[in-house]
Amino acid sequence: MNPRAESLLWTQLLGLAVLPLEALLILMTLAGSDPGPAPLVEEVLCWSLGALAPALLLWRVPADVWSLLLVRIPSRGRGDGRLRMSQLQDTLALKVCGPALGAIALLPLLIQLDRHAAIAAPLWHPGHLPRLVALLLAALPLSLMLWQWQQALQALWLLSRSESVVRSTPPLSLDELEGGRLSLGLPLLLPAPLSFAGPAPRPAPTPAPANRAPREQTPPSEREASAISGLAPPVEPEQATADEQGDQLDEPIG
């Protein structure tokens, strides 16, 4: 139940890196048309279709954090931990900072992009676009930017939750998931949880061999005697030397 082990939450953060490219796409789209007599009204109309209406929808039905807009994790294939994290999405802070704040920030961004669209007019090659068509095309990237903004905020919120908070949260039922979450995309995504490898275990020390039975120690006096006997040749026992004329001397003198 560790939120930081969910690879899809880290993938949702990549949407923040795509926001400048989508803003550039809106600039190129508006550069293909000439502004009308009431540019501010046209910009508010484009903002209402591309940001305000999706924000009201996401306020009522939050975006499913396990959805990537084109593919998503199937509802039946989510484990207990993912259902508990889905329950954590129902917070007022996420609704205020997500769709509400995102929609408010997109209005001045759209106005500034429309004011500077003439800079990109020389780069526009397909030809002139009617103003209404350009506004409708610009509304699509606005909706995508709002979706990615909310998904990134929800991912950051869940990544900051601890395992104890997730464990203490009741899981979201499948009926509440299907009716209370805007889950878009094909149910084809089945990411495996990330595994954070710890330090490599040290090899176990090799046990020392069992000590052999100690040899019988010889007293130092015996060791010295054996050393001397090993250096000097053995001495034969003394034998009584018989005198060659000893037998004759013992005879009586006549």
Helices and strands as residue ranges (DSSP letters): G 3-5, H 7-12, H 15-30, H 39-47, I 48-52, H 53-60, G 75-77, H 80-87, H 92-95, I 96-100, H 101-115, G 117-123, H 131-159, H 163-168, H 174-180, H 220-231, H 246-249
